[in-house]
Every structure is written in structure tokens, then in C-alpha cells.
Amino acid sequence: MAKIIALCVSGKRQEPKYEVAEVLFTSGGIEGDSHRGVTEREVSLLRREDIRRAEEEAGFPFPPGALAENLVVEGLPGELPEGTILALGEAVRLKVIEKGKKPGEPHSYDYRGWCLLPVSGYFLSVDQGGVARRGDSVKVL
């Protein structure tokens, strides 16, 4: 079963996100995150497997949030089609709205020259809010 490895937020856009133990998903994104309410891409997600592969190639680790992701999840399938609903813990429901970014669309943040969200990241919207914690299960509905 998939599980949440890290939850990350930032106080200002274009600043690194930092890891927190739990977050509150609400309409527009994550309470306290600088991207809440800014676009329809309310939450960003990277699979732990994709981060590990990049770390091996880069030769150094990526701390949680370093790649501007809100969620790091381990154990998800390699592809999550648009419209897929993810259940986090007991209450939270997130909908996949986009994989990566459109060709040519800029991404304004990288970590030591690395940027995974435009290629292998997922952007989600909040369908049902609630609290999620590190270690919570993640199910594909």
C-alpha cells in the first residue's frame, strides 16, 4: 500500500518548501502554503521512486520539499491518469488534474539544477479536505 513519506509547505512562493508532520487540505490547497488559492494546481506530488532515481543520477540527496513538492508518496503506480482520485488517510480526497507541465511552460524553482515537477510530478486539486499526516496511507480510488 502507498503511504505519505513527506508533507511540505512554504511561506513564500519561489522559496524551498520545508517538511511538516501534518497539513490541513482545504479549498484551494494546503492551509499555510504559499501556493494555496493561486492556481488550479493546488497541490504538487512526487513519487518517492522518481526522486530516488533522480538522486542516483545526480549523486546527491534531495531533502523533502527541495523540489517544490507538497507531497512525497511511496508506492503509487508509475502513471496516474487525469481524473484519478487519491484517498489520503481517513478523510482527504485529491484529484489528479495534470502530470508535469505543458511543453515550454516555465518552472521557476530548481534544486542544484534539478527540477522534477515539470516532467514526473503530478498536480492535484482538493476534492475533500481534512488533515493528512506523514505515514498515512494513500489509496487510488
C-alpha positions as CSV (number, residue, x, y, z in Angstrom):
1,M,0.0,0.0,0.0
2,A,1.2,3.5,-0.8
3,K,2.0,5.9,2.0
4,I,2.9,9.6,2.7
5,I,6.6,9.9,3.1
6,A,6.7,13.7,3.5
7,L,4.4,16.7,3.6
8,C,5.9,20.1,2.7
9,V,4.9,23.8,2.6
10,S,6.5,27.2,2.0
11,G,5.7,30.6,3.4
12,K,6.6,32.4,0.2
13,R,6.5,31.4,-3.5
14,Q,9.8,30.5,-5.1
15,E,11.3,29.6,-1.7
16,P,12.1,26.0,-0.7
17,K,9.4,24.1,0.9
18,Y,10.0,22.6,4.3
19,E,8.7,19.4,5.8
20,V,5.9,19.3,8.4
21,A,4.3,16.4,10.3
22,E,0.8,17.2,9.2
23,V,-1.2,19.5,6.9
24,L,-4.8,20.7,6.5
25,F,-6.1,20.4,3.0
26,T,-8.8,22.9,2.3
27,S,-10.4,24.5,-0.7
28,G,-7.6,26.0,-2.8
29,G,-4.8,23.8,-1.5
30,I,-2.9,23.4,1.8
31,E,-3.5,25.8,4.7
32,G,-0.4,27.8,5.2
33,D,1.2,27.0,1.8
34,S,2.2,29.9,-0.4
35,H,0.6,28.3,-3.5
36,R,-2.9,27.9,-1.8
37,G,-5.5,29.7,-3.9
38,V,-3.0,30.8,-6.6
39,T,-3.9,28.3,-9.4
40,E,-5.9,25.3,-10.1
41,R,-2.8,23.3,-9.4
42,E,-3.5,23.3,-5.7
43,V,-1.2,20.5,-4.6
44,S,2.0,19.1,-6.1
45,L,3.1,15.5,-5.7
46,L,6.2,13.5,-6.5
47,R,6.5,9.7,-6.2
48,R,9.4,8.7,-3.9
49,E,10.5,6.2,-6.6
50,D,11.1,9.1,-9.1
51,I,13.0,11.1,-6.5
52,R,15.3,8.1,-5.7
53,R,16.0,7.6,-9.4
54,A,17.0,11.3,-9.8
55,E,19.1,11.1,-6.6
56,E,21.1,8.2,-8.1
57,E,21.7,10.1,-11.3
58,A,22.5,13.4,-9.5
59,G,24.8,11.7,-6.9
60,F,23.3,13.6,-4.0
61,P,20.1,13.5,-2.0
62,F,17.0,15.7,-2.4
63,P,15.7,16.8,1.0
64,P,11.9,16.8,1.4
65,G,10.5,19.9,-0.2
66,A,13.7,20.7,-2.1
67,L,12.0,20.1,-5.5
68,A,9.0,22.3,-4.6
69,E,6.7,19.4,-3.9
70,N,3.9,19.4,-1.3
71,L,3.6,15.6,-1.1
72,V,6.1,12.7,-1.4
73,V,4.3,9.4,-1.7
74,E,5.9,5.9,-1.9
75,G,4.1,3.0,-3.6
76,L,1.9,4.7,-6.1
77,P,1.6,3.3,-9.7
78,G,4.0,4.7,-12.3
79,E,1.2,6.5,-14.1
80,L,-1.8,8.3,-12.6
81,P,-4.2,9.4,-15.3
82,E,-6.0,12.7,-15.0
83,G,-9.2,12.3,-13.0
84,T,-7.7,9.7,-10.7
85,I,-8.8,10.2,-7.1
86,L,-6.3,9.6,-4.3
87,A,-7.5,9.0,-0.7
88,L,-5.1,10.2,1.9
89,G,-5.7,8.9,5.4
90,E,-9.2,8.9,6.7
91,A,-10.8,11.9,5.0
92,V,-8.7,13.7,2.3
93,R,-9.5,13.2,-1.3
94,L,-7.3,14.7,-4.0
95,K,-7.9,14.6,-7.8
96,V,-5.1,14.4,-10.3
97,I,-5.6,17.3,-12.8
98,E,-2.3,17.2,-14.6
99,K,1.0,15.3,-15.0
100,G,4.0,17.6,-15.3
101,K,3.7,20.9,-17.1
102,K,2.8,21.8,-20.6
103,P,5.7,21.9,-23.1
104,G,7.5,25.2,-22.9
105,E,5.8,26.2,-19.7
106,P,8.5,27.6,-17.3
107,H,9.2,26.2,-13.9
108,S,10.6,28.9,-11.6
109,Y,12.3,26.7,-9.0
110,D,15.0,24.1,-9.1
111,Y,17.3,22.4,-6.5
112,R,21.0,22.4,-7.5
113,G,19.9,22.4,-11.2
114,W,17.3,19.6,-10.7
115,C,13.6,20.1,-11.3
116,L,11.3,17.0,-11.4
117,L,7.8,18.5,-11.2
118,P,7.6,19.6,-14.9
119,V,8.4,16.1,-16.0
120,S,7.4,13.4,-13.5
121,G,5.3,15.4,-10.9
122,Y,1.6,15.5,-10.5
123,F,-0.7,18.4,-9.8
124,L,-3.9,17.8,-7.8
125,S,-7.0,19.6,-6.7
126,V,-8.6,19.2,-3.3
127,D,-11.9,17.3,-3.7
128,Q,-12.4,16.7,0.1
129,G,-10.4,18.5,2.7
130,G,-9.1,17.3,6.0
131,V,-5.9,16.6,7.9
132,A,-3.2,14.3,6.5
133,R,-0.1,13.1,8.4
134,R,3.3,11.7,7.5
135,G,2.9,7.9,7.3
136,D,-0.8,8.0,6.4
137,S,-1.9,5.5,3.7
138,V,-2.7,6.6,0.2
139,K,-5.2,4.7,-1.9
140,V,-6.0,5.0,-5.6
141,L,-9.8,5.1,-5.8
